[in-house]
Structure formats: C-alpha cells, structure tokens
Amino acid sequence: MRHRLYYMLPNVESARQVLNDLLLARIEQRYVHFMSGGQELPSDLPQANLLQKTDVVHGAESGMLVGGALGVALGIIIVLYPFDGLTSQAAIVLIAAVAGVLFGGWSAAMMGVALPNSRLKMFYPDIEHGKILLIVDVPARRIQEVEDLLAKRHPEMRFGGEEPNIPAFP
C-alpha cells in the first residue's frame, strides 16, 4: 500500500535535487511526479500525468455511483411496467445497473478531464506563483524515512500533506 505525499518546491533546481535524493533513497522514478503552473518543466523531471492533473478519477467515481443508482431505478421501473417477453426480472435490474455504472462513469470522466484536480485545490495558488508541486507515492512503511530525509536535506520545501488512499493506477 502506497501513500501519496505532497511538497511545494521553490524552483526547478530544488526539484532536480529532490528527485536525485529520492532516487538515491530507492524511490522509483515512476512514483515521483512534478507539476508546475504555466512554466514548462525540463524533460529530466517526470511530469504529473492527466490522471493526477485533472479530476477524471473523482468524476468517474461519482458518475459510477450516480449511474448505478439510476440504472437500478430504471431496472425497477422496467420490471414494474413489464414489456412482452420479459422473463427474468433480476437480470433486467442487473443489466440496467451495470449499464448505468458504465455510462455514468464514462460520461462523468469525460467531464472531469476538463477540470483541475479537486484534491490539489489548496496547492493551485502557489503553483500559479511559480512554485513546483512534488507528488511522490511512497510505501507505507517508508513514509517517516522519506519525510525525515527530505526535511533534513531540503529545508526550502514545504510539506503539503499526505493522502493515504491513492488510486492504484496513476
């Protein structure tokens, strides 16, 4: 299980040094991401991807929940007012629920991709003023070690918080 840690860095040079320290601490580069406001980050710094920058994950989760509920409601309505040839009422409700989950998740994810990540809302003012956000996913057993290392080696950074429930795929 990994936890996501957030740090605000003052500039690109600090970000490079932090990346080097994390790599030396054996944190794989695929778990380290940087995000900036308007400035383009150098190619040697791994950038945050679409799933981390946008609200696509939150949108898909919300859409699946609402779509599933509406699918179940539609399935119940179809069962209460049956058409000719309907045999399995439970299958109708299940099919409608699955269709609602799929359609709701897809449509809400498409809307979420156009929105900034709501989990990062508190960081946007600093990012807009030229600072760089570090997003690092660390194994739970190594959180204290990584926090101590970064606090000791980089007093210029500001700890932005920890997120214990991160999605497994981004």
Backbone as a chain_set.jsonl record, in Angstrom:
{"seq": "MRHRLYYMLPNVESARQVLNDLLLARIEQRYVHFMSGGQELPSDLPQANLLQKTDVVHGAESGMLVGGALGVALGIIIVLYPFDGLTSQAAIVLIAAVAGVLFGGWSAAMMGVALPNSRLKMFYPDIEHGKILLIVDVPARRIQEVEDLLAKRHPEMRFGGEEPNIPAFP", "coords": {"N": [[0.843, -1.179, 0.0], [0.598, 2.141, -0.898], [1.287, 5.535, 0.008], [0.468, 8.855, -0.756], [2.504, 11.642, -0.905], [2.755, 15.171, -0.619], [4.601, 17.988, -1.627], [5.71, 21.377, -1.673], [7.859, 23.046, -3.8], [10.419, 25.519, -4.279], [11.69, 26.075, -6.772], [13.007, 24.989, -10.014], [15.592, 23.95, -9.812], [15.731, 23.089, -7.166], [13.804, 21.106, -7.355], [15.109, 19.256, -9.02], [17.219, 18.453, -7.342], [15.771, 17.253, -5.263], [14.575, 15.137, -6.651], [16.892, 13.646, -7.304], [17.731, 12.939, -4.705], [15.566, 11.363, -3.885], [15.735, 9.277, -5.726], [18.218, 8.21, -4.984], [17.456, 7.284, -2.516], [16.129, 5.088, -3.241], [13.535, 5.3, -4.271], [11.456, 4.68, -6.821], [11.498, 6.236, -10.056], [9.079, 6.271, -11.408], [7.2, 6.717, -9.487], [7.395, 9.325, -8.75], [6.412, 12.617, -9.301], [6.159, 15.814, -10.849], [4.612, 19.02, -10.825], [3.805, 22.005, -12.43], [2.828, 25.47, -12.753], [2.323, 27.658, -15.158], [4.804, 27.501, -16.395], [6.956, 25.464, -18.373], [8.19, 22.358, -17.451], [11.544, 21.048, -17.252], [12.723, 18.324, -19.338], [13.962, 16.308, -17.895], [12.672, 16.061, -15.498], [10.113, 14.169, -14.141], [6.843, 14.571, -15.212], [3.59, 15.304, -13.853], [0.828, 13.252, -14.665], [-2.15, 13.028, -16.765], [-4.181, 11.883, -15.203], [-3.436, 12.681, -12.674], [-3.407, 15.451, -12.808], [-5.978, 16.257, -13.519], [-9.535, 16.031, -12.783], [-10.478, 13.517, -13.428], [-10.549, 10.948, -12.231], [-12.021, 11.338, -9.849], [-14.368, 12.259, -11.026], [-15.159, 9.98, -12.527], [-15.618, 8.141, -10.449], [-17.759, 9.384, -9.065], [-19.657, 9.503, -11.14], [-20.062, 6.784, -11.666], [-21.29, 5.947, -9.323], [-23.681, 7.498, -9.241], [-24.734, 6.786, -11.759], [-25.06, 4.022, -11.428], [-27.044, 3.947, -9.419], [-29.162, 5.236, -10.755], [-29.45, 3.422, -12.838], [-30.328, 1.104, -11.488], [-32.775, 2.111, -10.558], [-34.07, 2.57, -13.029], [-34.141, -0.073, -13.949], [-35.892, -1.204, -12.056], [-38.223, 0.219, -12.607], [-38.724, -0.73, -15.197], [-39.246, -3.394, -14.592], [-41.542, -3.118, -13.024], [-43.377, -2.126, -14.856], [-43.871, -4.115, -17.082], [-42.696, -5.264, -20.309], [-43.752, -7.16, -23.154], [-42.499, -10.442, -23.168], [-40.476, -10.282, -21.234], [-38.623, -12.102, -19.0], [-36.804, -12.684, -16.829], [-36.687, -10.899, -14.052], [-34.759, -10.06, -12.201], [-32.439, -10.147, -13.728], [-32.918, -8.099, -15.546], [-32.864, -5.808, -13.892], [-30.222, -5.992, -12.999], [-28.771, -5.778, -15.415], [-29.534, -3.203, -16.226], [-28.457, -1.744, -14.099], [-25.672, -2.234, -14.386], [-25.282, -1.128, -16.918], [-25.902, 1.514, -16.302], [-23.833, 2.131, -14.471], [-21.563, 1.912, -16.135], [-22.112, 3.802, -18.215], [-22.518, 6.14, -16.673], [-20.036, 6.398, -15.344], [-18.298, 6.71, -17.545], [-19.304, 9.061, -18.826], [-19.127, 11.019, -16.794], [-16.396, 10.952, -16.299], [-15.434, 12.003, -18.662], [-16.256, 14.623, -18.407], [-14.827, 15.298, -16.123], [-12.193, 15.31, -16.996], [-11.763, 17.785, -18.01], [-11.579, 19.433, -15.879], [-9.621, 20.884, -13.211], [-7.721, 18.98, -10.804], [-9.486, 18.301, -7.935], [-8.447, 17.524, -5.503], [-6.059, 18.795, -5.356], [-6.534, 21.428, -4.918], [-5.767, 23.208, -2.859], [-3.128, 23.698, -3.46], [-2.955, 25.158, -5.792], [-2.789, 28.1, -5.74], [-0.063, 28.554, -4.99], [1.254, 27.156, -7.035], [0.519, 28.669, -9.253], [2.011, 30.903, -8.758], [4.543, 30.24, -9.525], [5.797, 28.188, -8.122], [6.678, 24.705, -7.596], [4.979, 21.668, -7.531], [5.539, 18.696, -5.83], [4.723, 15.376, -6.176], [4.756, 12.418, -4.63], [4.689, 8.943, -4.408], [4.836, 6.738, -1.831], [5.875, 3.725, -0.211], [3.985, 2.556, 2.59], [5.455, 1.766, 4.844], [7.753, 3.254, 4.624], [7.303, 5.934, 4.913], [7.961, 7.729, 7.082], [10.756, 7.66, 6.96], [11.28, 8.798, 4.404], [10.089, 11.329, 4.715], [11.71, 12.37, 6.79], [14.227, 12.382, 5.528], [13.814, 14.215, 3.392], [13.094, 16.516, 4.824], [15.457, 17.038, 6.216], [17.418, 17.365, 4.191], [16.334, 19.273, 2.501], [15.42, 22.074, 3.442], [14.108, 24.182, 2.277], [11.755, 23.345, 1.155], [8.19, 22.879, 1.461], [6.067, 20.932, 3.379], [3.136, 19.462, 2.179], [1.144, 17.711, 2.826], [-0.437, 14.464, 3.258], [-1.804, 11.708, 1.552], [-3.6, 8.96, 2.198], [-5.19, 7.166, 0.759], [-4.728, 6.343, -2.213], [-5.378, 6.074, -5.715], [-4.688, 3.019, -7.422], [-3.742, 2.954, -10.032], [-2.745, 5.524, -11.247]], "CA": [[0.0, 0.0, 0.0], [1.371, 3.376, -1.008], [0.698, 6.796, 0.44], [0.911, 9.961, -1.604], [2.987, 12.8, -0.17], [2.806, 16.396, -1.412], [5.549, 19.005, -1.184], [5.874, 22.55, -2.534], [9.261, 23.37, -4.021], [10.508, 26.898, -4.759], [12.175, 26.256, -8.145], [13.375, 23.794, -10.78], [16.844, 23.387, -9.28], [15.356, 22.354, -5.958], [13.104, 19.9, -7.801], [16.135, 18.312, -9.5], [17.93, 17.909, -6.179], [14.851, 16.355, -4.567], [14.477, 13.927, -7.468], [18.118, 12.878, -7.103], [17.71, 12.358, -3.358], [14.572, 10.279, -3.849], [16.292, 8.143, -6.477], [19.246, 7.606, -4.135], [16.746, 6.595, -1.433], [15.495, 3.949, -3.899], [12.152, 5.536, -4.663], [11.487, 4.592, -8.281], [11.103, 7.466, -10.739], [7.678, 6.204, -11.82], [6.369, 7.145, -8.365], [7.711, 10.725, -8.468], [5.867, 13.489, -10.338], [6.213, 17.247, -10.579], [3.569, 19.784, -11.506], [4.044, 23.446, -12.372], [1.732, 26.277, -13.277], [2.428, 27.976, -16.564], [6.114, 27.197, -16.96], [7.204, 24.101, -18.815], [9.268, 21.73, -16.695], [12.542, 20.383, -18.09], [12.38, 16.938, -19.669], [14.531, 15.362, -16.932], [11.768, 15.955, -14.356], [8.876, 13.474, -14.531], [5.672, 15.428, -15.039], [2.32, 14.7, -13.44], [0.052, 12.838, -15.836], [-3.532, 13.507, -16.889], [-4.97, 11.411, -14.066], [-3.057, 13.435, -11.483], [-3.685, 16.876, -13.006], [-7.398, 16.534, -13.726], [-10.491, 15.409, -11.88], [-11.069, 12.397, -14.149], [-10.797, 9.833, -11.308], [-13.153, 11.73, -8.995], [-15.555, 12.29, -11.878], [-15.57, 8.607, -12.83], [-16.182, 7.551, -9.231], [-19.083, 9.975, -8.83], [-20.539, 9.087, -12.218], [-20.416, 5.377, -11.494], [-22.234, 5.873, -8.206], [-24.975, 8.043, -9.677], [-25.209, 5.962, -12.868], [-25.538, 2.746, -10.884], [-28.322, 4.177, -8.735], [-30.18, 5.495, -11.774], [-29.659, 2.163, -13.553], [-31.192, 0.26, -10.654], [-34.122, 2.703, -10.592], [-34.64, 2.275, -14.336], [-34.445, -1.501, -13.969], [-37.097, -1.444, -11.247], [-39.358, 0.754, -13.38], [-38.984, -1.668, -16.294], [-39.848, -4.595, -14.003], [-42.895, -2.791, -12.569], [-44.21, -1.942, -16.042], [-43.186, -5.056, -17.978], [-42.968, -5.399, -21.728], [-43.955, -8.556, -23.52], [-41.309, -11.251, -23.36], [-39.518, -10.188, -20.14], [-38.733, -13.297, -18.171], [-36.023, -12.621, -15.599], [-36.724, -9.544, -13.522], [-33.477, -9.753, -11.562], [-31.461, -9.895, -14.797], [-33.229, -6.775, -16.096], [-32.357, -4.81, -12.954], [-28.768, -6.083, -13.016], [-28.283, -5.231, -16.685], [-29.739, -1.753, -16.185], [-27.493, -1.185, -13.145], [-24.337, -2.275, -14.994], [-25.274, -0.122, -17.987], [-25.846, 2.822, -15.639], [-22.487, 2.316, -13.928], [-20.643, 2.143, -17.25], [-22.397, 5.076, -18.868], [-22.282, 7.225, -15.716], [-18.594, 6.54, -15.158], [-17.697, 7.241, -18.764], [-19.699, 10.447, -19.095], [-18.582, 11.903, -15.76], [-14.946, 11.028, -16.503], [-15.202, 12.929, -19.777], [-16.387, 15.976, -17.862], [-13.758, 15.501, -15.153], [-10.906, 15.539, -17.652], [-11.663, 19.213, -18.309], [-11.499, 20.166, -14.614], [-8.407, 20.631, -12.433], [-7.878, 18.01, -9.73], [-10.031, 18.936, -6.733], [-7.587, 17.191, -4.363], [-4.9, 19.69, -5.371], [-7.05, 22.793, -4.873], [-5.016, 24.064, -1.931], [-1.799, 23.969, -3.998], [-3.006, 25.967, -7.011], [-2.24, 29.461, -5.622], [1.405, 28.503, -5.019], [1.671, 26.705, -8.362], [0.344, 29.806, -10.157], [3.068, 31.881, -8.467], [5.829, 29.741, -9.977], [6.348, 27.077, -7.348], [6.516, 23.385, -8.21], [4.396, 20.673, -6.641], [6.081, 17.345, -5.887], [3.799, 14.314, -5.793], [5.555, 11.188, -4.529], [3.979, 7.81, -3.827], [5.818, 6.053, -1.005], [5.32, 2.612, 0.564], [3.562, 2.988, 3.922], [6.495, 1.511, 5.834], [8.892, 4.158, 4.412], [6.855, 7.334, 4.957], [8.752, 8.515, 8.033], [12.12, 7.736, 6.424], [11.311, 9.759, 3.302], [9.818, 12.655, 5.276], [12.899, 12.821, 7.517], [15.271, 12.658, 4.54], [13.516, 15.453, 2.671], [13.135, 17.647, 5.769], [16.854, 17.299, 6.558], [18.205, 17.779, 3.025], [15.692, 20.358, 1.745], [14.623, 22.933, 4.326], [13.364, 25.16, 1.474], [10.456, 22.808, 0.736], [7.102, 22.915, 2.432], [5.245, 19.723, 3.353], [1.774, 19.831, 1.833], [0.17, 16.754, 3.316], [-0.366, 13.05, 2.897], [-3.07, 11.109, 1.138], [-3.415, 7.525, 2.385], [-5.988, 6.357, -0.163], [-4.465, 6.757, -3.58], [-5.728, 5.076, -6.71], [-3.563, 2.138, -7.732], [-3.272, 3.02, -11.424], [-1.986, 6.629, -11.826]], "C": [[0.885, 1.237, 0.0], [0.563, 4.56, -0.492], [1.279, 7.877, -0.45], [1.289, 11.132, -0.712], [3.081, 13.987, -1.125], [3.794, 17.368, -0.782], [5.55, 20.155, -2.182], [7.355, 22.905, -2.579], [9.367, 24.772, -4.62], [10.897, 27.038, -6.23], [12.592, 24.926, -8.766], [14.636, 23.154, -10.217], [16.576, 22.581, -8.013], [14.647, 21.048, -6.327], [14.094, 18.839, -8.298], [16.862, 17.652, -8.331], [17.055, 16.93, -5.405], [14.704, 15.043, -5.337], [15.711, 13.051, -7.279], [18.15, 12.21, -5.734], [16.711, 11.212, -3.252], [15.077, 9.054, -4.608], [17.381, 7.439, -5.67], [18.637, 6.86, -2.947], [15.951, 5.399, -1.954], [13.974, 4.074, -4.015], [12.171, 5.575, -6.184], [10.927, 5.869, -8.909], [9.642, 7.438, -11.153], [6.723, 6.622, -10.707], [6.593, 8.612, -7.991], [7.195, 11.573, -9.624], [5.936, 14.936, -9.879], [5.132, 17.947, -11.394], [3.865, 21.27, -11.329], [2.845, 24.176, -12.957], [1.869, 26.493, -14.762], [3.744, 27.565, -17.198], [6.231, 25.717, -17.32], [8.372, 23.54, -18.008], [10.276, 21.096, -17.651], [12.207, 18.904, -18.278], [12.955, 15.931, -18.68], [13.685, 15.231, -15.665], [10.478, 15.265, -14.799], [7.651, 14.318, -14.204], [4.461, 14.631, -14.566], [1.509, 14.379, -14.69], [-1.381, 13.363, -15.762], [-4.383, 13.091, -15.69], [-4.647, 12.176, -12.793], [-3.401, 14.91, -11.604], [-5.172, 17.197, -13.057], [-8.262, 15.774, -12.728], [-11.157, 14.181, -12.513], [-11.398, 11.234, -13.197], [-11.997, 10.146, -10.413], [-14.444, 11.754, -9.803], [-16.058, 10.897, -12.196], [-16.195, 7.939, -11.619], [-17.597, 8.068, -8.977], [-20.084, 9.526, -9.883], [-20.973, 7.637, -12.104], [-21.443, 5.201, -10.38], [-23.623, 6.344, -8.628], [-25.566, 7.188, -10.798], [-25.735, 4.617, -12.401], [-26.882, 2.89, -10.204], [-29.442, 4.426, -9.746], [-30.469, 4.242, -12.599], [-30.548, 1.204, -12.778], [-32.617, 0.792, -10.676], [-34.796, 2.426, -11.929], [-35.013, 0.8, -14.447], [-35.703, -1.835, -13.191], [-38.332, -0.938, -11.975], [-39.72, -0.199, -14.515], [-39.658, -2.927, -15.761], [-41.292, -4.32, -13.577], [-43.871, -2.604, -13.734], [-43.648, -2.813, -17.159], [-43.65, -4.952, -19.44], [-43.205, -6.872, -22.006], [-42.614, -9.248, -23.697], [-40.258, -11.122, -22.264], [-39.694, -11.381, -19.225], [-38.009, -13.156, -16.839], [-35.942, -11.181, -15.102], [-35.394, -9.134, -12.883], [-32.411, -9.42, -12.621], [-31.68, -8.521, -15.404], [-32.648, -5.685, -15.197], [-30.826, -4.805, -12.966], [-28.179, -5.479, -14.294], [-28.42, -3.708, -16.703], [-28.739, -1.094, -15.231], [-26.091, -1.149, -13.737], [-24.235, -1.233, -16.111], [-25.189, 1.286, -17.394], [-24.475, 3.122, -15.072], [-21.505, 2.661, -15.055], [-20.869, 3.501, -17.905], [-22.12, 6.253, -17.939], [-20.802, 7.474, -15.487], [-17.918, 7.168, -16.359], [-18.03, 8.719, -18.961], [-19.134, 11.413, -18.049], [-17.062, 12.017, -15.871], [-14.612, 11.99, -17.64], [-15.353, 14.38, -19.321], [-15.242, 16.292, -16.908], [-12.411, 15.783, -15.77], [-10.699, 17.02, -17.978], [-11.504, 20.066, -17.041], [-10.175, 19.891, -13.911], [-8.719, 19.707, -11.255], [-8.334, 18.707, -8.443], [-9.195, 18.617, -5.493], [-6.392, 18.145, -4.249], [-5.283, 21.158, -5.244], [-6.217, 23.713, -3.983], [-3.626, 24.428, -2.458], [-1.804, 24.943, -5.174], [-2.513, 27.401, -6.848], [-0.707, 29.49, -5.674], [1.922, 28.103, -6.399], [1.575, 27.863, -9.358], [1.406, 30.88, -9.942], [4.459, 31.312, -8.75], [6.444, 28.62, -9.177], [6.015, 25.756, -8.032], [5.995, 22.417, -7.16], [5.059, 19.329, -6.898], [5.014, 16.39, -5.383], [4.614, 13.028, -5.784], [4.733, 10.122, -3.807], [5.002, 6.909, -3.143], [5.156, 4.863, -0.321], [5.047, 3.058, 2.006], [4.674, 2.819, 4.955], [7.668, 2.487, 5.736], [8.521, 5.638, 4.516], [7.745, 8.177, 5.861], [10.181, 8.694, 7.542], [12.224, 8.798, 5.328], [11.049, 11.173, 3.815], [11.033, 13.212, 6.009], [14.026, 13.197, 6.555], [15.036, 13.998, 3.854], [13.557, 16.668, 3.59], [14.573, 18.025, 6.099], [17.618, 17.906, 5.377], [17.625, 18.986, 2.29], [14.813, 21.219, 2.656], [13.792, 23.965, 3.56], [11.987, 24.655, 1.051], [9.437, 22.902, 1.868], [6.271, 21.65, 2.27], [3.797, 20.122, 3.135], [0.726, 18.837, 2.272], [0.391, 15.356, 2.766], [-1.754, 12.558, 2.542], [-2.926, 9.597, 1.233], [-4.151, 6.662, 1.369], [-5.78, 6.822, -1.602], [-4.931, 5.671, -4.539], [-4.505, 4.272, -7.111], [-2.973, 2.4, -9.103], [-2.537, 4.279, -11.836], [-0.571, 6.73, -11.356]], "O": [[1.808, 1.356, 0.806], [-0.667, 4.577, -0.55], [2.443, 7.815, -0.846], [0.503, 11.563, 0.131], [3.441, 13.83, -2.292], [3.821, 17.548, 0.436], [5.41, 19.942, -3.386], [8.013, 23.044, -1.548], [8.497, 25.177, -5.39], [10.493, 28.0, -6.881], [12.536, 23.878, -8.123], [14.729, 21.928, -10.155], [17.145, 21.505, -7.824], [14.861, 20.015, -5.693], [13.921, 17.653, -8.019], [17.091, 16.443, -8.333], [17.536, 15.896, -4.942], [14.708, 13.965, -4.742], [15.586, 11.838, -7.111], [18.548, 11.051, -5.613], [16.984, 10.204, -2.601], [14.866, 7.921, -4.173], [17.46, 6.211, -5.672], [19.234, 5.915, -2.432], [15.195, 4.774, -1.21], [13.236, 3.098, -3.879], [12.84, 6.426, -6.771], [10.013, 6.496, -8.374], [9.018, 8.495, -11.241], [5.544, 6.857, -10.97], [6.028, 9.086, -7.006], [7.493, 11.294, -10.785], [5.793, 15.244, -8.695], [4.787, 17.525, -12.497], [4.139, 21.733, -10.222], [1.966, 23.572, -13.572], [1.562, 25.598, -15.549], [3.803, 27.308, -18.4], [5.673, 24.848, -16.651], [9.419, 24.177, -17.898], [9.906, 20.656, -18.739], [11.492, 18.313, -17.469], [12.481, 14.796, -18.628], [13.963, 14.365, -14.836], [9.822, 15.725, -15.733], [7.451, 14.726, -13.06], [4.332, 13.44, -14.847], [1.507, 15.144, -15.654], [-1.76, 14.052, -14.815], [-5.214, 13.867, -15.219], [-5.504, 12.305, -11.919], [-3.662, 15.561, -10.593], [-5.582, 18.294, -12.679], [-7.765, 14.976, -11.933], [-12.288, 13.847, -12.161], [-12.44, 10.599, -13.356], [-12.884, 9.309, -10.243], [-15.492, 11.322, -9.323], [-17.263, 10.651, -12.143], [-17.2, 7.24, -11.749], [-18.514, 7.293, -8.708], [-21.228, 9.205, -9.561], [-22.117, 7.298, -12.41], [-22.361, 4.389, -10.498], [-24.618, 5.658, -8.393], [-26.763, 6.897, -10.791], [-26.738, 4.125, -12.916], [-27.766, 2.053, -10.386], [-30.541, 3.889, -9.605], [-31.607, 4.022, -13.013], [-31.426, 0.562, -13.356], [-33.566, 0.018, -10.798], [-35.977, 2.08, -11.961], [-36.072, 0.46, -14.973], [-36.498, -2.667, -13.628], [-39.374, -1.593, -11.963], [-40.9, -0.446, -14.765], [-40.55, -3.472, -16.412], [-42.165, -5.173, -13.742], [-45.06, -2.896, -13.601], [-43.016, -2.302, -18.084], [-44.792, -4.611, -19.747], [-42.889, -7.727, -21.179], [-41.699, -8.696, -24.309], [-39.227, -11.79, -22.343], [-40.793, -11.639, -18.733], [-38.582, -13.492, -15.803], [-35.221, -10.355, -15.663], [-34.964, -7.988, -13.015], [-31.589, -8.524, -12.426], [-30.712, -7.841, -15.746], [-32.013, -4.748, -15.682], [-30.206, -3.742, -12.945], [-27.19, -4.747, -14.238], [-27.511, -3.009, -17.151], [-28.231, -0.011, -15.518], [-25.391, -0.145, -13.607], [-23.224, -0.541, -16.232], [-24.485, 2.145, -17.924], [-23.996, 4.251, -15.179], [-20.713, 3.596, -14.931], [-19.923, 4.258, -18.122], [-21.55, 7.257, -18.367], [-20.36, 8.621, -15.439], [-17.07, 8.049, -16.217], [-17.145, 9.53, -19.23], [-18.707, 12.515, -18.396], [-16.499, 13.07, -15.569], [-13.614, 12.708, -17.577], [-14.645, 15.262, -19.807], [-14.742, 17.417, -16.882], [-11.566, 16.426, -15.147], [-9.567, 17.452, -18.197], [-11.316, 21.279, -17.127], [-9.653, 18.78, -14.001], [-9.851, 19.664, -10.773], [-7.649, 19.591, -7.93], [-9.234, 19.373, -4.522], [-5.794, 18.281, -3.182], [-4.444, 22.037, -5.443], [-5.991, 24.873, -4.328], [-3.007, 25.367, -1.958], [-0.76, 25.497, -5.516], [-1.854, 27.899, -7.761], [-0.124, 30.353, -6.329], [2.916, 28.652, -6.875], [2.449, 28.022, -10.21], [1.672, 31.679, -10.84], [5.452, 31.85, -8.261], [7.523, 28.141, -9.526], [5.177, 25.701, -8.932], [6.508, 22.356, -6.042], [5.136, 18.874, -8.039], [4.467, 16.572, -4.295], [5.108, 12.6, -6.827], [4.162, 10.365, -2.744], [5.913, 6.384, -3.783], [4.006, 4.96, 0.107], [5.804, 3.85, 2.567], [4.814, 3.652, 5.85], [8.493, 2.554, 6.648], [9.35, 6.502, 4.231], [8.231, 9.229, 5.445], [10.756, 9.772, 7.695], [13.155, 9.604, 5.328], [11.719, 12.115, 3.393], [11.355, 14.392, 5.868], [14.699, 14.21, 6.746], [15.948, 14.817, 3.747], [14.008, 17.737, 3.18], [14.88, 19.207, 6.249], [18.378, 18.857, 5.553], [18.337, 19.652, 1.538], [13.588, 21.096, 2.633], [12.873, 24.559, 4.123], [11.142, 25.445, 0.632], [9.778, 22.992, 3.047], [5.824, 21.327, 1.17], [3.282, 21.009, 3.816], [-0.468, 19.089, 2.11], [1.269, 15.108, 1.94], [-2.747, 12.947, 3.157], [-2.205, 9.0, 0.434], [-3.756, 5.518, 1.146], [-6.571, 7.601, -2.133], [-4.884, 4.485, -4.211], [-3.395, 4.805, -7.134], [-1.801, 2.097, -9.326], [-1.715, 4.168, -12.746], [0.158, 7.626, -11.78]]}, "num_chains": 1, "name": "protein.A"}
